[in-house]
Amino acid sequence: IDLQPREFQLLEFLMRHANQSVTRTMLLEKVWEYHFDPQTNVIDVHISRLRAKIDKGFDKAMLQTVRGAGYRLEA
């Protein structure tokens, strides 16, 4: 899979926390190492791009949105 550096960091963080819900704040602090406004769409953009790459060709999506909580990578 051809990933941009930030996409790789995001996937690595999600893999290290597989089957656990991770919040947007956790992603901003640990992957971006910034304290962005949680309302920013930077996470949404990267999650969308990552989903398109890792879920392509599979019936079930690995990267799930946890409503009101964040995201979860199902391993």
N, C-alpha and C positions, 0 to 999 in steps of 0.2 A: 504494500500500500504506500503510495506516495503522499507523505504528510509534510505540511509546513512545520517549522520548529514549534510554534505555539500549539498546533494541533497535536503534535507528538507529546508535548508536556501535559496537555489536557488528557489525552488518552492514558498516559502513564499514571497520572494522579487517579483517574477513574479506575484503572486496573488495580492499583494498590488498595483501593477501597471498593473492590468488586462486591456486588450484592449489598452494598450499603448506600443509603441515600446521602448525597453530598449537597450542601446548600450552595446557592449562588455566592454567598459571602465567603465560604470556604474556598471556592474556586478562584475568586478574585484575589484572595489573600495568598493562597498557596501556589497557584499557577501563574498569575500575573504579578504577584508580590507587590500589589498596590491595594490601597483602601479606596477603591472606586465607589461611586454611588451605586447601590444595588439595583437601581432602576435602569442602569445602562444596558444597551442591547449587545455589548461586545460578547457576552457569554452566548447569547442566542445565536449570533452569527457563527461563532466557532463551533457550537454544538451542532448546528445545522450542517455545516461543512463536514464535520467529523462523521455525523450520521450517514451522510451521502457516501462517504468513503468506506466505512466499516460495515455498513449494513447492505451494501450493494450485492445483489445476487443471492441473498438469503431470505427465507420466508418470514422469519421472526426477527424483529429488531432487537439488538443487544442493548442499545442505549435508550433508556426509558426516561420519560418525564414523570416525576413524582409531584403531582399537583399540590401546590402550596408548600412544597419542601425543597425541591431541586431536581436532581438527576440521579440515576442509578445505572451502572453498567452491570448487566446480568451475564454472569460467566457460566 
